[in-house]
Amino acid sequence: MLEYEIAGEFLTDIKKKFREGDEETIKAPKLKRLEQGGRTMEEFVQEFQKAAKGSGYEGRPLVEEFKRGMSGTIYQKLMESEW
């Protein structure tokens, strides 16, 4: 006996079940591809925060992704500055 009478109900149920964890599957690769490019640091930070939320990244790995995505010039200046 079929549990679903309408194909639409079946598809809706499948989408719900596979959507769980989907945010991390989508956001983690986006975070890894994210680069500052010609954006201001403020714009980059905002986009990075959006991509980071739900990506599964936190702590040191998240910081490393942020540094990797920064403009090379800005990153270099930060590394050379005295704190």
N, C-alpha and C positions, 0 to 999 in steps of 0.2 A: 504494500500500500504506500502511496506517495504521501509525504508529509506536507507537500505544497500543492494547492489546487491551481494556482496561477503562477506562470513563469516569472512574472514581475516580483512576486513575493520571494521566490527563490533567489533571484538576482539581488534584491535588496538585502536579504539575510547574508548572502555571500560577501557583499560589499562591506557590511557592518563588521563581519568577522575578520576580514582581511585589512580593514582600516586600522584596527588596533595595532599599534607599533609602526604604523605607516608613516607617522610624522617623523620619527627618528630615521627611517629608511630614506625619506626624501631630504630632510634637513642636514643630515651628516655629510653627504656628498656635496651639497650646496655650500656648506661651511668650508669644506676643503678646497673648493674652487674659488671662493670669495677673495678678491684682491681689491686694494684701495684704488688703484688706477688713478684717474684724474680727479677723483672725489676729494673733498676736504676730509680731514681726520674726523670731524664731527659726523659727517655723512657716513663715513666708513664704520664708525663706532655704532651708529644707529642700525645700520644694515647688519652688522656683525651680531649685535644683540638679538635682533629678530631671528637670524639664522641659528644662533646658539641655543635659543629657547626651544627645548624639545629635541635637540640634536643628539643627546646622550653624552655630549662632551661636558666635562667639568674639571676644575682644578688645573693642574699643570698641562694636560693635553689641550685644554681650551686656550690657555695662555700661549702655548706654542703655535696654535693655529692663528691666533690673533697676530703674533709677531710675524709669522710667515706671510700673512696677507697684507701687512703694512707696506707702504711705499719704501723702497730701499733707501732712499735719501733720508726720510724721517727716521727710519729704524737706525741707520748709521749715526745720525746726530744724537739720538737718545743714548746709544751705546757709548759714544764719546763724551757725553756730558758728565759733569761731576754732580753728585747728588748731595 
